[in-house]
Amino acid sequence: MLVLGRHDQDGRLRAVGRTVPLRPEVARQVAEHLAAVRSGHPWTGVTFAAAWGSREGSAQ
């Protein structure tokens, strides 16, 4: 599964969507286009609600 994000007007990275779980072959294809984060990820320590669209969790 991918969690998708974009920067808001204040420059904070916000979760805006997610995919369904990816099949292994699709996950490998996506992985070819990803790069390792250079320093600290902005979502480190953030928890996401189990139900997308829930107001629970600190990624809102």
C-alpha angles and dihedrals in degrees: 000000000000124000109209124209144175135191117261126218090279093051095254117140109240129189109243104168149343138217130232115261108292124235111244094252092050091046089054091050092050092046090060088067098047128093129203116257113259098216135354117337115239091230096053107137094009117133123208126214116252091234114057110233093030114132090224122100130051097264092080 
